[in-house]
């Protein structure tokens, strides 16, 4: 559960409860566009866990893979925003229900029935969720799912930067599609040059590497194909969830494509997919919160018409 700032009361900061977490955000954006999605994870038996379940159900996300911990609370995150809407995080998690997800909690059938399997690195910060993540990835790989990966680095959740980098890189060979921010690319590859860094990431065997650049848009690499896709100038209120909207929009547009289709797709068509994803991300930054700020396909189409007419 994410808490975002919403002003002050008698000089004391006030935070609004917003459902979220990167993988859930991605699923919600996909669902809002019309995708069929399912969630695998763990919450506590508390009001926060119940609220997260309700959000999933409200967005028609399959919750058969949602486990409930009787031992610990739902993980909480508090977000602080600077004057540009950029974020910093504080977590109440050690332990939290999400990192108590076990291998036996994984619904293999749910994964095998899926076309795309998405994961992030935060389920790999601790055991037993790290082993559960590995088990789920093996099922997805054997089932022939397209595997999408967002490392989504959050420094406070790791024992050290070195451990974070080693763990995030460990999972790279599983990925067919990768999304990183410029900062994450530099952390992982040691370069600020996107053309170079994206090639280094692609060398892990990743078919499509996307590097998000905030208001500047995104760059993508597929083999020797490399392109910059401009973003949209908007009145940014809160950047929380923008990258997740971006990735969810990409997944939705690939819902009927296989990996070979992605490899053979004309680069211009791929650029249009990224352009739509940029629009989804930009639209999300125009309101506070992550999930409450996300838009459906009609709204994003109107956004594109407005900015491109």
Order of alpha helices (4+ residues) and beta strands (2+ residues): beta-beta-alpha-beta-alpha-beta-beta-beta-alpha-beta-alpha-beta-alpha-beta-alpha-alpha-beta-beta-beta-alpha-alpha-alpha-alpha
